[in-house]
Amino acid sequence: MDPILAEIYSTVMSAAPYVIAAYALIWLILLVFVLIVFSGQHRTERQLAALTAALAASSKPQDQAKRWPNSRRPS
């Protein structure tokens, strides 16, 4: 092997564990970030579904009669 290439490879190969660790750390951070975002999105979708159900339940005509039993319904 060419002595220049051997010197380059020896320099690169000694730093390889640090490069691999850096890439692994970046991927781990990215994975944690995606999981946090996914969890927040899931929680928001559940809250939106609950609000939609509550809004649908409150807009039924029989509920209005319960709210205003002694008066006419609002127009």
TIVO-2410 file (N, C-alpha, C; in nm, 3 decimals):
# residues 75
REC num residu      c1      c2      c3 atome chaine
REC   1      M   0.083  -0.117   0.000     N      A
REC   1      M   0.000   0.000   0.000    CA      A
REC   1      M   0.088   0.124   0.000     C      A
REC   2      D   0.039   0.223  -0.065     N      A
REC   2      D   0.109   0.350  -0.074    CA      A
REC   2      D   0.122   0.412   0.066     C      A
REC   3      P   0.239   0.461   0.103     N      A
REC   3      P   0.258   0.516   0.238    CA      A
REC   3      P   0.169   0.637   0.267     C      A
REC   4      I   0.139   0.714   0.165     N      A
REC   4      I   0.051   0.830   0.186    CA      A
REC   4      I  -0.090   0.784   0.219     C      A
REC   5      L  -0.139   0.684   0.145     N      A
REC   5      L  -0.271   0.629   0.173    CA      A
REC   5      L  -0.276   0.564   0.311     C      A
REC   6      A  -0.170   0.497   0.348     N      A
REC   6      A  -0.166   0.434   0.480    CA      A
REC   6      A  -0.174   0.539   0.590     C      A
REC   7      E  -0.109   0.650   0.570     N      A
REC   7      E  -0.115   0.758   0.669    CA      A
REC   7      E  -0.255   0.819   0.676     C      A
REC   8      I  -0.317   0.837   0.560     N      A
REC   8      I  -0.454   0.892   0.557    CA      A
REC   8      I  -0.551   0.796   0.625     C      A
REC   9      Y  -0.542   0.668   0.591     N      A
REC   9      Y  -0.632   0.569   0.651    CA      A
REC   9      Y  -0.611   0.561   0.802     C      A
REC  10      S  -0.488   0.569   0.847     N      A
REC  10      S  -0.464   0.561   0.991    CA      A
REC  10      S  -0.523   0.682   1.062     C      A
REC  11      T  -0.520   0.798   0.998     N      A
REC  11      T  -0.579   0.918   1.057    CA      A
REC  11      T  -0.731   0.908   1.061     C      A
REC  12      V  -0.788   0.861   0.950     N      A
REC  12      V  -0.935   0.850   0.940    CA      A
REC  12      V  -0.986   0.740   1.032     C      A
REC  13      M  -0.921   0.628   1.035     N      A
REC  13      M  -0.968   0.514   1.113    CA      A
REC  13      M  -0.961   0.541   1.264     C      A
REC  14      S  -0.873   0.625   1.307     N      A
REC  14      S  -0.867   0.654   1.450    CA      A
REC  14      S  -0.983   0.743   1.493     C      A
REC  15      A  -1.039   0.819   1.400     N      A
REC  15      A  -1.152   0.907   1.431    CA      A
REC  15      A  -1.286   0.841   1.402     C      A
REC  16      A  -1.287   0.724   1.344     N      A
REC  16      A  -1.412   0.658   1.304    CA      A
REC  16      A  -1.507   0.635   1.421     C      A
REC  17      P  -1.463   0.590   1.537     N      A
REC  17      P  -1.559   0.570   1.648    CA      A
REC  17      P  -1.631   0.698   1.688     C      A
REC  18      Y  -1.561   0.811   1.682     N      A
REC  18      Y  -1.624   0.938   1.717    CA      A
REC  18      Y  -1.727   0.979   1.613     C      A
REC  19      V  -1.697   0.957   1.488     N      A
REC  19      V  -1.791   0.989   1.380    CA      A
REC  19      V  -1.915   0.901   1.391     C      A
REC  20      I  -1.896   0.773   1.417     N      A
REC  20      I  -2.009   0.681   1.431    CA      A
REC  20      I  -2.094   0.720   1.553     C      A
REC  21      A  -2.030   0.756   1.662     N      A
REC  21      A  -2.103   0.798   1.782    CA      A
REC  21      A  -2.181   0.926   1.757     C      A
REC  22      A  -2.123   1.018   1.683     N      A
REC  22      A  -2.192   1.144   1.652    CA      A
REC  22      A  -2.315   1.119   1.566     C      A
REC  23      Y  -2.302   1.035   1.465     N      A
REC  23      Y  -2.417   1.002   1.382    CA      A
REC  23      Y  -2.525   0.930   1.462     C      A
REC  24      A  -2.485   0.838   1.548     N      A
REC  24      A  -2.582   0.766   1.631    CA      A
REC  24      A  -2.655   0.863   1.724     C      A
REC  25      L  -2.584   0.958   1.781     N      A
REC  25      L  -2.646   1.056   1.869    CA      A
REC  25      L  -2.745   1.144   1.793     C      A
REC  26      I  -2.708   1.186   1.674     N      A
REC  26      I  -2.798   1.268   1.594    CA      A
REC  26      I  -2.925   1.191   1.560     C      A
REC  27      W  -2.912   1.064   1.521     N      A
REC  27      W  -3.030   0.983   1.489    CA      A
REC  27      W  -3.117   0.962   1.613     C      A
REC  28      L  -3.055   0.944   1.729     N      A
REC  28      L  -3.130   0.925   1.852    CA      A
REC  28      L  -3.207   1.052   1.888     C      A
REC  29      I  -3.144   1.165   1.876     N      A
REC  29      I  -3.212   1.292   1.903    CA      A
REC  29      I  -3.327   1.313   1.806     C      A
REC  30      L  -3.306   1.282   1.680     N      A
REC  30      L  -3.412   1.295   1.580    CA      A
REC  30      L  -3.528   1.202   1.612     C      A
REC  31      L  -3.500   1.080   1.653     N      A
REC  31      L  -3.605   0.985   1.688    CA      A
REC  31      L  -3.685   1.035   1.808     C      A
REC  32      V  -3.619   1.084   1.910     N      A
REC  32      V  -3.689   1.137   2.028    CA      A
REC  32      V  -3.775   1.256   1.989     C      A
REC  33      F  -3.725   1.344   1.905     N      A
REC  33      F  -3.802   1.459   1.860    CA      A
REC  33      F  -3.928   1.415   1.784     C      A
REC  34      V  -3.914   1.320   1.694     N      A
REC  34      V  -4.030   1.271   1.618    CA      A
REC  34      V  -4.132   1.207   1.712     C      A
REC  35      L  -4.088   1.131   1.810     N      A
REC  35      L  -4.181   1.070   1.905    CA      A
REC  35      L  -4.254   1.176   1.988     C      A
REC  36      I  -4.186   1.280   2.028     N      A
REC  36      I  -4.250   1.388   2.103    CA      A
REC  36      I  -4.354   1.458   2.017     C      A
REC  37      V  -4.321   1.487   1.893     N      A
REC  37      V  -4.415   1.553   1.803    CA      A
REC  37      V  -4.535   1.463   1.777     C      A
REC  38      F  -4.512   1.334   1.756     N      A
REC  38      F  -4.621   1.239   1.732    CA      A
REC  38      F  -4.713   1.230   1.854     C      A
REC  39      S  -4.655   1.228   1.972     N      A
REC  39      S  -4.734   1.222   2.095    CA      A
REC  39      S  -4.820   1.348   2.110     C      A
REC  40      G  -4.763   1.462   2.084     N      A
REC  40      G  -4.838   1.587   2.091    CA      A
REC  40      G  -4.950   1.592   1.990     C      A
REC  41      Q  -4.924   1.542   1.870     N      A
REC  41      Q  -5.027   1.540   1.767    CA      A
REC  41      Q  -5.141   1.447   1.807     C      A
REC  42      H  -5.106   1.333   1.863     N      A
REC  42      H  -5.208   1.237   1.905    CA      A
REC  42      H  -5.295   1.297   2.017     C      A
REC  43      R  -5.233   1.365   2.112     N      A
REC  43      R  -5.306   1.428   2.222    CA      A
REC  43      R  -5.398   1.538   2.168     C      A
REC  44      T  -5.349   1.616   2.073     N      A
REC  44      T  -5.430   1.723   2.014    CA      A
REC  44      T  -5.548   1.666   1.937     C      A
REC  45      E  -5.529   1.556   1.865     N      A
REC  45      E  -5.639   1.494   1.794    CA      A
REC  45      E  -5.746   1.443   1.889     C      A
REC  46      R  -5.704   1.386   2.004     N      A
REC  46      R  -5.803   1.340   2.103    CA      A
REC  46      R  -5.880   1.458   2.161     C      A
REC  47      Q  -5.812   1.568   2.189     N      A
REC  47      Q  -5.881   1.686   2.243    CA      A
REC  47      Q  -5.977   1.745   2.140     C      A
REC  48      L  -5.937   1.747   2.015     N      A
REC  48      L  -6.023   1.798   1.909    CA      A
REC  48      L  -6.147   1.710   1.894     C      A
REC  49      A  -6.131   1.579   1.903     N      A
REC  49      A  -6.245   1.488   1.893    CA      A
REC  49      A  -6.341   1.509   2.010     C      A
REC  50      A  -6.287   1.530   2.129     N      A
REC  50      A  -6.372   1.556   2.246    CA      A
REC  50      A  -6.447   1.688   2.231     C      A
REC  51      L  -6.380   1.790   2.183     N      A
REC  51      L  -6.446   1.919   2.161    CA      A
REC  51      L  -6.553   1.910   2.053     C      A
REC  52      T  -6.525   1.836   1.947     N      A
REC  52      T  -6.623   1.818   1.841    CA      A
REC  52      T  -6.746   1.744   1.893     C      A
REC  53      A  -6.723   1.640   1.973     N      A
REC  53      A  -6.836   1.566   2.031    CA      A
REC  53      A  -6.916   1.654   2.126     C      A
REC  54      A  -6.849   1.734   2.206     N      A
REC  54      A  -6.920   1.823   2.298    CA      A
REC  54      A  -6.999   1.928   2.222     C      A
REC  55      L  -6.944   1.981   2.116     N      A
REC  55      L  -7.015   2.080   2.035    CA      A
REC  55      L  -7.136   2.017   1.967     C      A
REC  56      A  -7.120   1.897   1.915     N      A
REC  56      A  -7.233   1.829   1.851    CA      A
REC  56      A  -7.342   1.798   1.953     C      A
REC  57      A  -7.303   1.759   2.074     N      A
REC  57      A  -7.402   1.728   2.176    CA      A
REC  57      A  -7.474   1.853   2.224     C      A
REC  58      S  -7.406   1.966   2.228     N      A
REC  58      S  -7.469   2.088   2.277    CA      A
REC  58      S  -7.557   2.155   2.174     C      A
REC  59      S  -7.547   2.118   2.049     N      A
REC  59      S  -7.626   2.184   1.946    CA      A
REC  59      S  -7.751   2.106   1.908     C      A
REC  60      K  -7.786   2.001   1.984     N      A
REC  60      K  -7.907   1.925   1.956    CA      A
REC  60      K  -8.029   2.002   2.006     C      A
REC  61      P  -8.143   1.995   1.936     N      A
REC  61      P  -8.263   2.072   1.976    CA      A
REC  61      P  -8.317   2.034   2.114     C      A
REC  62      Q  -8.316   1.908   2.154     N      A
REC  62      Q  -8.369   1.870   2.284    CA      A
REC  62      Q  -8.287   1.929   2.397     C      A
REC  63      D  -8.159   1.954   2.375     N      A
REC  63      D  -8.077   2.017   2.478    CA      A
REC  63      D  -8.118   2.162   2.500     C      A
REC  64      Q  -8.161   2.229   2.394     N      A
REC  64      Q  -8.203   2.368   2.409    CA      A
REC  64      Q  -8.329   2.378   2.493     C      A
REC  65      A  -8.419   2.283   2.480     N      A
REC  65      A  -8.540   2.284   2.562    CA      A
REC  65      A  -8.505   2.263   2.710     C      A
REC  66      K  -8.402   2.187   2.738     N      A
REC  66      K  -8.361   2.166   2.877    CA      A
REC  66      K  -8.296   2.293   2.933     C      A
REC  67      R  -8.229   2.369   2.849     N      A
REC  67      R  -8.162   2.488   2.898    CA      A
REC  67      R  -8.261   2.602   2.925     C      A
REC  68      W  -8.366   2.613   2.842     N      A
REC  68      W  -8.463   2.719   2.857    CA      A
REC  68      W  -8.604   2.658   2.871     C      A
REC  69      P  -8.633   2.597   2.985     N      A
REC  69      P  -8.760   2.524   2.995    CA      A
REC  69      P  -8.883   2.617   3.001     C      A
REC  70      N  -8.870   2.739   3.049     N      A
REC  70      N  -8.986   2.824   3.067    CA      A
REC  70      N  -8.997   2.936   2.964     C      A
REC  71      S  -8.918   2.933   2.863     N      A
REC  71      S  -8.923   3.040   2.764    CA      A
REC  71      S  -8.915   2.980   2.624     C      A
REC  72      R  -8.938   3.068   2.530     N      A
REC  72      R  -8.927   3.022   2.391    CA      A
REC  72      R  -8.781   3.000   2.356     C      A
REC  73      R  -8.761   2.919   2.256     N      A
REC  73      R  -8.624   2.897   2.208    CA      A
REC  73      R  -8.572   3.023   2.141     C      A
REC  74      P  -8.445   3.049   2.156     N      A
REC  74      P  -8.389   3.168   2.087    CA      A
REC  74      P  -8.389   3.147   1.937     C      A
REC  75      S  -8.409   3.256   1.866     N      A
REC  75      S  -8.412   3.244   1.720    CA      A
REC  75      S  -8.275   3.260   1.660     C      A
***
